[in-house]
Amino acid sequence: AANNPDIILMDLGLPDMDGIEVIRKIRSWSVAPIIVISARSDEKDKVAALDVGADDYLTKPFSTTELMARIRVALRHYNRMKRQQEPQKEETTYVNGGLFLDTEKHMVLKNGEEIHLSPLEYNLLLLFMKNQGKVLTYGYILKNVWGEGYGQDTQVLRTVMASTRRKIEDNPGKPKYILTEIGVGYRMKEQEVK
């Protein structure tokens, strides 16, 4: 436990304690892969070891090549699982053409000039900056910006969209950033960075 191993190879026939109990105890403090190497070839021994937390079971005799292959597989699965459990660091800055959004400073720049957005306009723009190029449905936008209670109230969305476009678009009547997908929702078109 003090060494926190990356992988554990063990036999079930141990002098002080049954191997099944050792696996159970290891599982209380570690998720490292456990490969059982044993002369016990009875199916019930294999099932018992796997059921209490072993990841693989290798019956003696075996070749070193097979053991190494099983170690590689166990480590590959373990590393994949660890990556999935690590919290993903969320981006703090988003860029699309002349638009720049910084979530840490709660700041939006258009062609280098700061623009002031209401909280709803900011959250709406942030949702689009995170999903550039994707079509976002009315329902998805309402849920992610306003919350669950707004359902399909697209009028409130259209109102905030119009005010946001007035602030970020050169010509709100012919938007280049947030395009309307008629009957579906909106899409932020990806622009070349200026």
N, C-alpha and C positions, 0 to 999 in steps of 0.2 A: 504494500500500500504506500509506503514511503517513497518508493521509486516510481510509482505511477507508470507502469509499463505500457508500451504501444500495442503489444500483443502478448498473449499468454498461451504457452504450450504446456499441457499438463497430462499426466497419467491419472487414471481413476484409482489405481492401486497405490495408495499412499500409506506410510507407516502410522501416522497419528490420527488421521481423520479420513472418512470416506470422500472420494473425489467429488461425488454429487454434492455433498455438503460444502465442500470448498468452493465449487462453482456458485452455489447459492450465496455464500458469504461474499465472494468477489463481486457478484452482481449488486450487492447492497452499496458498493462504493465506486464501481467502475463500469464503464460501457466498452472497455477495450475488448477487441475480439479474443475469444477463447477457442483454441483448437485442442480437442481431446485426442491424445495419442495413446491407444490402449490395446492390449492383447485381447480384451473382452470383445468378442464379436457377436454376442447375443443381441438381438434386436431390441429387447427391453432395456438393456444398458445404454444403447445408443439413444433411444427415444427419451429415456430419463435424463440423460446429460443434455440433450438438445432442449428438452422442455424446461429445465431449470435455468438455461441461459447460455449454454455452449453454442458457438456459431458453426462449428464443423466437428466432425468425428472421423478420425483416421485409424484404421485397424492395422496393427502390426502383423506381418512385416510390410513395409512400404519402401518406395524408393525416395531418395533425397530430392529428385526432380519433382515428384508428385507433391512432397511436403512443401517445397519452395513455391510451387504453383498455387497451392492452397493458402499459403501465407500471403502471397501477392493479392489473391482474390479477397481475402479477409481484410487486408489493409486498404484495398481500393474501396470496399463497401464502407469501412469505418471512416475513411477520409471524406467520402461523399456525404455521409450522414453528418459529420462535424460541420462541413461547409453549409449544409442546409439549416443547421441549428444556429449558426452565427448570425447575429443581427446584421442586416444589410444597412450600411451607412447610406442614408438618403442624401441625394445631391442637394446642395444649398444654392447653386446658381444655375440659371437656365438662359440660353441664348437662342434667338431666332431672328435672323436678319439684323435689323436695327434695334430690336427689343432685347433688353437685358433685365432679368428678375433675380434678386438676391433675397432668399428667404431669411437669412440671419439678420440682415439689415432692414428687412421689410421694405425694400426699395425697388422701384421700377424705373428704368431709363429707356427713353426712345431717342435713338441717334445721339446718345451721350447726355441728353437733357432729362432731368428727373421729372416724372409725371406723377401726379397725385391721384390715387384711386380710392374709392370707398372700400370698406372691408369686403362687401360682396363682389365688387368689380375685381379686387385683388385676388380673391379666392377663385373667381371664375377664370381670370387670366392664368393663375398658377395651374389650375386643372388642365388648361389647354397647353401650357408650356411643358407640362410633364407628359403629355400625350400627343406630341406633335405628329402630324400626318395621319392620326387615327380619327375615324368618324365617331363622335360621341353622341349618343341618342339624347333626346330631351330628358327622358326619365333618368338616365345615368347622371347627367349634369345636375338636375334638380336634387337628386339624392346626395351627390357628393358636395354640392355647394350649399344647399338650403337644408338638407336633412330629409328624413323619412316622410314627414308629414305633408310634403308638397305634391306628391303623386305626379299628375300630369298637368299641373298649373303652368302652362307654357307662357302665359301672358306676363307673369313676373319675370320669367327668364328673358323674354324678348325685350322687356323694358331695360333690364340691366345690361343685356347684350348691346343694345343701341347706345347706351351711355359709355360702355367700355370701348366700343368701336370709335366713338367720337374722340376718345383720348389716345387710342393707339394707332389708328389708321390715318394716312394722309388724306384719303378720300373715303369717308365712311359709306358713301353710296356705292362705291366700287372697292370693297375690302380686298386687301392682299394677304392679310394675316388670317382672320377667322372667316371662313366661307360657310354659307348656308347650304346644307344638304337637305333639299326640299322634302318635307314630310318625314324626315328622319331625325335631324339634329344639326350639329355644326362640326367643322373640321378645321384645325389650325394647319395651314399650309406651311411647309418648311421653306424658309427663305435662306439665301446665302448670307453668311455673316458679313457685315459691312466693316 
